[in-house]
Amino acid sequence: MARTADARVPPAEEQPSARDHLTVERAIDRLAEAAQRVVADQIEGARLDLKVAGGRMLRSAALFIVGALVLCGSWTALTLAAYLHLAPQLSPEQRLGLIALAHGLLGLGLLLAGARVMKAHGND
């Protein structure tokens, strides 16, 4: 008789009802909708961040280009002033040669310094 008592069907209150099943489905639907809203909000936030960062990058690039052009103009004026104030006994070719040599040495020094910095930070 003990075996028949164990094999009994559980009481009705232990079995999930149709109402409980609908509540679980609603909870799962709500969870899915909330997850979709979270993902959509994150995508929207990333889009806004991208717009802001893009605007900043464009402004920075424009300022960089304008600054480089102004620097080139001032460097040209400085080079012309050096050309005019070099010894008058030098020919124009010699003056330009001295200015080119100075530019070459300065450029080589900057190139080597940049390479050294890149090599030092290459393992970062």
Secondary structure, DSSP 8 states (H G I E B T S, - for coil): -HHHHHTS---TTTS--HHHHHHHHHHHHHHHHHHHHHHHHHHHHHHHHHHHHHHHHHHHHHHHHHHHHHHHHHHHHHHHHHHHHS-TTS-HHHHHHHHHHHHHHHHHHHHHHHHHHHHHTTT-
